[in-house]
């Protein structure tokens, strides 16, 4: 079997979220359009009065109806634009994955271009999740990977997350209202957590008039008819109204903690990713770690030694061309398992160079031609010293 053979199906096993995210967002977009239409249909413009309307009253109500129609048209128009954008993203992503099926070997020059595109979008996704939105947008534009990344999704997520960390609840509450039905299917308590935080801020003031409004708020959002898993919010609401922030009684003392906003922000990000079918972590993490593990050998792990209480590289066991032997990746590779190599392969026509490098003779000549080494000379193509020898010093290697 060709060791350079490319299995596209295995490669695409990691790319499910690439297609799933725009698909889920299209579904949410359709649900939003249906909801707007249903709301418009249920609104009663003309009251139940059966008497003949006066002319001025009829004109006024017609104007109201036209205004609502214009509002509906505007909302649906924005949803149509969003749908077209998501369809373009889906088309570009399908074409990106289909290109991989036309490549049969990793030695194909087209694979380098495809892999570079994938690396660029993985880096953009990683930066978006870290909050470097502007840098990610600039990189996506320069690498032409806008349709392969979910920039607009993370822009919205970053805006709401930042507002929550600042103590502002309205943007996230509006988002929860827009996706109320989908959050209900996920059995998410994000909306109740936000309503509880509103109650906490009201109870924190200690003002009697504010506490009355807080009681009404609790009765509205934490009714006794809530689902069994949500009834704790009603119980905690009653306890919050009876305990002031300076009383060290749990769990109410913890609910008054300012760190609640950071917890709400983290929960929002997690809920949004789950809603659109995105991964919890950047795909760069599993791809990088699996690649490091595949290349890791016992020789790499023994390369880092403690000598005189200082870390040093043992040149006897490290390779200048092994990425895992580098100080940066060696630290990442330490907790990972070794690569599973159930088959060994030895090149034919091996030769050994004066520095101990063993390499295929044909490959050595090919690489020296690319390096433009003078005729009659030979150089280790993997060495950084640039040292050259005469060809006669090269010796054949026999493996028994």
C-alpha positions as CSV (number, residue, x, y, z in Angstrom):
1,X,0.0,0.0,0.0
2,X,1.3,3.5,-0.9
3,X,2.4,5.2,2.3
4,X,1.5,8.6,0.7
5,X,-2.1,7.5,-0.1
6,X,-4.7,10.0,1.1
7,X,-7.9,8.8,2.6
8,X,-10.4,11.7,2.1
9,X,-13.1,10.1,4.3
10,X,-10.7,9.9,7.3
11,X,-9.7,13.6,6.8
12,X,-13.3,14.7,6.6
13,X,-14.3,12.9,9.8
14,X,-13.0,15.9,11.6
15,X,-14.8,18.4,9.4
16,X,-18.4,17.7,10.4
17,X,-18.8,21.0,12.2
18,X,-17.7,22.8,9.1
19,X,-20.9,21.8,7.3
20,X,-23.1,21.5,10.3
21,X,-22.8,25.1,11.6
22,X,-24.2,26.8,8.5
23,X,-26.9,24.1,8.2
24,X,-28.1,24.7,11.8
25,X,-27.9,28.5,11.3
26,X,-30.1,28.1,8.1
27,X,-32.6,26.1,10.2
28,X,-32.6,28.8,12.9
29,X,-33.1,31.5,10.2
30,X,-36.1,29.6,8.8
31,X,-37.6,29.3,12.3
32,X,-37.2,33.0,12.8
33,X,-39.0,33.8,9.6
34,X,-41.8,31.4,10.5
35,X,-42.1,33.1,13.9
36,X,-42.3,36.6,12.4
37,X,-45.1,35.5,10.0
38,X,-47.1,33.8,12.7
39,X,-46.9,36.8,15.0
40,X,-48.1,39.0,12.1
41,X,-51.0,36.7,11.4
42,X,-52.2,36.6,15.0
43,X,-52.1,40.4,15.5
44,X,-55.6,41.8,15.4
45,X,-55.7,45.0,13.5
46,X,-59.5,45.4,13.4
47,X,-61.2,45.1,16.8
48,X,-64.2,42.8,17.3
49,X,-66.6,45.7,17.0
50,X,-69.2,44.8,14.4
51,X,-70.3,48.4,13.9
52,X,-69.4,50.2,10.7
53,X,-66.1,52.0,11.2
54,X,-65.9,55.7,10.6
55,X,-63.8,56.7,7.6
56,X,-61.1,58.4,9.6
57,X,-60.9,55.4,12.0
58,X,-60.7,53.0,9.0
59,X,-57.9,55.0,7.4
60,X,-56.0,55.1,10.7
61,X,-56.2,51.3,11.1
62,X,-55.2,50.7,7.5
63,X,-52.1,52.9,8.1
64,X,-51.3,50.8,11.1
65,X,-51.7,47.6,9.1
66,X,-49.4,49.0,6.3
67,X,-46.8,49.9,9.0
68,X,-46.8,46.4,10.4
69,X,-46.6,45.0,6.8
70,X,-43.5,47.2,6.1
71,X,-41.9,46.1,9.4
72,X,-42.5,42.4,8.5
73,X,-41.1,43.0,5.1
74,X,-38.0,44.6,6.6
75,X,-37.5,41.7,9.0
76,X,-38.0,39.0,6.3
77,X,-35.6,41.0,4.0
78,X,-32.8,40.8,6.5
79,X,-33.5,37.1,7.0
80,X,-33.3,36.5,3.2
81,X,-30.0,38.3,3.1
82,X,-28.7,36.1,5.9
83,X,-30.0,33.0,4.2
84,X,-28.2,33.9,0.9
85,X,-25.0,34.5,2.9
86,X,-25.2,31.2,4.7
87,X,-25.9,29.3,1.4
88,X,-22.8,30.9,-0.1
89,X,-20.8,29.7,2.9
90,X,-22.3,26.2,2.6
91,X,-21.5,26.0,-1.1
92,X,-17.9,27.2,-0.5
93,X,-17.4,24.6,2.3
94,X,-18.8,21.8,0.2
95,X,-16.4,22.7,-2.7
96,X,-13.5,22.9,-0.2
97,X,-14.2,19.4,1.0
98,X,-14.8,18.0,-2.5
99,X,-11.4,19.3,-3.7
100,X,-9.9,16.8,-1.2
101,X,-11.5,13.8,-3.0
102,X,-9.7,14.8,-6.2
103,X,-6.4,14.4,-4.5
104,X,-5.2,10.8,-4.2
105,X,-1.8,11.3,-2.5
106,X,-0.2,13.7,0.0
107,X,2.6,14.0,-2.5
108,X,0.3,15.7,-4.9
109,X,1.1,19.5,-5.1
110,X,-2.6,20.3,-4.9
111,X,-2.6,18.8,-1.3
112,X,-0.2,21.4,-0.1
113,X,-2.6,24.2,-1.3
114,X,-5.6,22.5,0.3
115,X,-3.7,21.9,3.6
116,X,-2.6,25.5,3.7
117,X,-6.2,26.7,3.3
118,X,-7.3,24.4,6.1
119,X,-4.6,25.6,8.3
120,X,-5.6,29.2,7.6
121,X,-9.2,28.6,8.5
122,X,-8.2,26.7,11.7
123,X,-6.1,29.6,12.8
124,X,-8.9,32.1,12.1
125,X,-11.3,29.9,14.1
126,X,-8.8,29.7,17.0
127,X,-8.3,33.4,17.1
128,X,-12.1,34.0,17.0
129,X,-12.6,31.8,20.0
130,X,-9.8,33.7,21.9
131,X,-11.6,37.0,21.2
132,X,-9.1,38.3,18.6
133,X,-12.0,39.2,16.3
134,X,-10.3,42.0,14.3
135,X,-7.1,40.1,13.7
136,X,-9.2,37.0,12.6
137,X,-11.2,39.1,10.2
138,X,-8.0,40.6,8.7
139,X,-6.4,37.2,8.3
140,X,-9.6,35.7,6.7
141,X,-9.6,38.5,4.2
142,X,-6.0,38.1,3.3
143,X,-6.3,34.3,3.0
144,X,-9.7,34.4,1.3
145,X,-11.3,32.1,3.9
146,X,-14.3,34.3,4.9
147,X,-16.8,31.7,3.7
148,X,-14.9,28.9,5.4
149,X,-15.1,30.5,8.9
150,X,-18.0,31.7,11.1
151,X,-16.8,35.2,11.7
152,X,-20.2,36.9,11.9
153,X,-21.3,34.2,14.5
154,X,-18.4,35.0,16.8
155,X,-18.7,38.7,16.3
156,X,-22.2,38.5,17.7
157,X,-21.0,36.1,20.4
158,X,-18.2,38.4,21.4
159,X,-20.5,41.4,21.6
160,X,-23.0,39.7,23.9
161,X,-20.2,38.1,26.0
162,X,-18.5,41.4,26.6
163,X,-21.8,43.0,27.6
164,X,-22.4,40.2,30.1
165,X,-19.0,40.7,31.6
166,X,-19.8,44.4,32.0
167,X,-23.0,43.5,33.9
168,X,-25.4,44.3,31.0
169,X,-28.2,41.7,30.6
170,X,-30.4,43.2,27.9
171,X,-28.4,42.0,24.8
172,X,-28.4,38.4,26.0
173,X,-32.0,38.6,27.1
174,X,-32.9,39.7,23.6
175,X,-30.9,36.8,22.1
176,X,-32.7,34.4,24.4
177,X,-36.1,35.8,23.4
178,X,-35.2,35.3,19.7
179,X,-34.1,31.7,20.2
180,X,-36.6,30.8,22.9
181,X,-38.1,27.7,21.3
182,X,-34.7,26.3,20.4
183,X,-33.3,26.9,23.9
184,X,-36.4,25.1,25.3
185,X,-35.5,22.0,23.1
186,X,-32.0,22.1,24.5
187,X,-33.4,22.3,28.0
188,X,-31.2,25.3,28.6
189,X,-31.7,27.4,31.7
190,X,-29.8,30.4,30.4
191,X,-32.9,32.6,30.3
192,X,-33.8,31.7,33.9
193,X,-30.2,32.4,35.0
194,X,-30.5,35.9,33.4
195,X,-33.9,36.5,35.0
196,X,-32.4,35.4,38.3
197,X,-29.6,37.8,37.9
198,X,-32.1,40.6,37.4
199,X,-33.7,39.6,40.7
200,X,-30.3,39.6,42.4
201,X,-29.6,43.1,41.3
202,X,-33.0,44.2,42.6
203,X,-32.6,42.5,45.9
204,X,-29.0,43.9,46.3
205,X,-30.4,47.4,46.6
206,X,-32.5,46.6,49.7
207,X,-35.0,49.4,48.8
208,X,-38.5,48.4,49.8
209,X,-40.1,49.7,46.6
210,X,-37.6,47.8,44.5
211,X,-38.2,44.6,46.5
212,X,-41.9,44.8,45.7
213,X,-41.0,45.0,42.0
214,X,-38.6,42.1,42.5
215,X,-41.3,40.0,44.1
216,X,-43.5,40.7,41.0
217,X,-40.6,39.8,38.8
218,X,-40.1,36.5,40.7
219,X,-43.8,35.6,40.4
220,X,-43.7,36.3,36.6
221,X,-40.6,34.3,35.7
222,X,-40.3,31.6,38.5
223,X,-43.9,30.3,38.7
224,X,-44.8,27.1,40.5
225,X,-45.7,25.5,37.1
226,X,-42.1,25.5,36.0
227,X,-40.4,22.2,35.0
228,X,-39.1,20.1,37.9
229,X,-35.5,21.0,37.0
230,X,-36.4,24.7,37.0
231,X,-38.2,24.9,40.3
232,X,-35.0,25.6,42.2
233,X,-35.0,29.1,40.7
234,X,-38.3,29.9,42.4
235,X,-37.0,28.6,45.7
236,X,-33.8,30.6,45.4
237,X,-35.8,33.7,44.5
238,X,-37.7,33.5,47.8
239,X,-34.4,33.1,49.7
240,X,-32.8,36.0,47.9
241,X,-35.5,38.4,49.0
242,X,-35.1,37.2,52.6
243,X,-31.3,37.5,52.7
244,X,-29.2,40.6,52.2
245,X,-25.8,40.5,50.4
246,X,-23.9,40.9,53.7
247,X,-25.4,37.7,55.2
248,X,-22.9,34.8,54.8
249,X,-25.6,32.2,54.1
250,X,-25.2,29.8,51.2
251,X,-26.2,29.6,48.5
252,X,-27.5,33.1,48.6
253,X,-24.1,34.7,49.5
254,X,-22.6,33.1,46.4
255,X,-25.4,34.3,44.2
256,X,-24.6,37.9,45.2
257,X,-21.0,37.4,44.0
258,X,-19.9,39.7,41.1
259,X,-18.3,36.6,39.5
260,X,-21.8,35.6,38.5
261,X,-21.5,37.7,35.4
262,X,-18.4,35.9,34.2
263,X,-20.2,32.6,34.8
264,X,-23.2,33.8,32.7
265,X,-20.9,34.9,29.9
266,X,-19.2,31.5,29.8
267,X,-22.6,29.8,29.8
268,X,-23.9,32.0,27.0
269,X,-20.9,31.1,24.8
270,X,-21.3,27.4,25.5
271,X,-25.1,27.6,24.8
272,X,-24.6,29.4,21.5
273,X,-22.0,26.9,20.3
274,X,-24.3,24.0,21.2
275,X,-27.3,25.7,19.5
276,X,-25.5,26.0,16.1
277,X,-23.7,22.6,16.4
278,X,-20.2,24.0,16.7
279,X,-17.4,22.3,18.6
280,X,-16.7,23.3,22.2
281,X,-13.0,23.9,21.4
282,X,-11.2,25.1,18.3
283,X,-10.6,22.2,15.8
284,X,-6.9,23.3,15.8
285,X,-6.5,21.6,19.2
286,X,-7.4,18.0,18.3
287,X,-5.7,18.3,14.9
288,X,-2.5,19.6,16.4
289,X,-2.4,17.1,19.3
290,X,-3.2,14.1,17.1
291,X,-0.4,15.1,14.7
292,X,2.1,15.5,17.5
293,X,1.1,12.2,19.0
294,X,1.4,10.4,15.6
295,X,5.0,11.7,15.2
296,X,6.0,11.1,18.8
297,X,8.5,8.3,19.5
298,X,10.3,7.1,22.6
299,X,13.4,8.8,21.2
300,X,11.7,12.1,21.2
301,X,10.5,11.8,24.8
302,X,14.0,11.0,26.0
303,X,15.5,14.0,24.2
304,X,14.7,16.3,27.1
305,X,17.0,15.6,30.0
306,X,17.7,17.2,33.3
307,X,21.4,18.0,33.4
308,X,22.7,20.0,36.4
309,X,19.2,21.2,37.2
310,X,18.9,22.8,33.7
311,X,17.1,21.5,30.7
312,X,19.3,20.6,27.7
313,X,18.9,18.8,24.5
314,X,20.9,15.6,24.1
315,X,22.3,15.8,20.6
316,X,22.9,12.1,20.6
317,X,19.2,11.3,20.6
318,X,17.6,14.3,18.9
319,X,17.1,15.0,15.2
320,X,17.3,18.5,13.6
321,X,14.4,17.6,11.3
322,X,12.1,16.1,13.9
323,X,9.4,18.6,14.9
324,X,8.7,16.8,18.2
325,X,12.4,17.2,19.2
326,X,12.1,21.0,19.0
327,X,11.8,22.6,22.5
328,X,8.4,24.1,21.7
329,X,6.6,21.0,20.5
330,X,8.5,18.7,22.9
331,X,6.7,20.4,25.8
332,X,3.3,19.9,24.2
333,X,4.1,16.2,23.4
334,X,5.1,15.2,26.9
335,X,1.6,14.2,28.2
336,X,0.6,12.6,24.8
337,X,0.8,8.9,23.9
338,X,3.4,7.6,21.5
339,X,2.4,7.1,17.8
340,X,1.2,3.7,17.0
341,X,3.4,2.3,14.3
342,X,2.5,-1.4,13.7
343,X,4.6,-1.6,10.5
344,X,8.2,-0.6,9.8
345,X,9.6,0.5,6.5
346,X,13.2,0.6,5.4
347,X,14.2,2.4,2.2
348,X,16.2,0.5,-0.4
349,X,19.7,1.5,-1.5
350,X,20.7,3.2,1.7
351,X,23.9,5.1,2.2
352,X,25.5,6.7,5.3
353,X,27.1,10.1,5.4
354,X,30.2,11.1,7.4
355,X,27.9,12.8,10.0
356,X,26.0,9.5,10.6
357,X,22.9,10.4,8.5
358,X,21.4,7.4,6.8
359,X,19.4,8.2,3.6
360,X,18.2,6.7,0.4
361,X,20.9,7.2,-2.3
362,X,18.5,8.3,-5.0
363,X,16.7,10.8,-2.7
364,X,20.1,12.1,-1.6
365,X,21.1,12.9,-5.2
366,X,17.7,14.5,-6.0
367,X,17.9,16.8,-3.0
368,X,21.5,17.7,-3.7
369,X,20.4,18.7,-7.2
370,X,17.7,20.9,-5.8
371,X,20.3,22.5,-3.4
372,X,22.6,23.0,-6.4
373,X,25.5,21.2,-4.8
374,X,28.7,21.3,-7.0
375,X,29.3,18.1,-9.0
376,X,31.5,15.6,-7.2
377,X,30.4,17.0,-3.8
378,X,27.7,15.8,-1.5
379,X,25.8,17.6,1.3
380,X,23.4,16.4,4.1
381,X,20.1,18.0,2.9
382,X,18.8,18.0,6.4
383,X,21.8,19.5,8.2
384,X,21.9,23.2,9.0
385,X,25.7,23.4,8.9
386,X,26.0,23.3,5.1
387,X,29.1,21.1,5.3
388,X,30.0,19.3,2.1
389,X,32.1,16.2,1.4
390,X,33.4,14.4,-1.7
391,X,31.2,11.6,-3.0
392,X,33.8,8.9,-2.3
393,X,33.2,9.2,1.5
394,X,29.6,8.0,1.1
395,X,29.3,4.3,2.2
396,X,26.5,1.8,1.4
397,X,24.4,0.5,4.3
398,X,23.3,-3.1,4.4
399,X,20.4,-4.1,6.7
400,X,20.2,-7.8,7.7
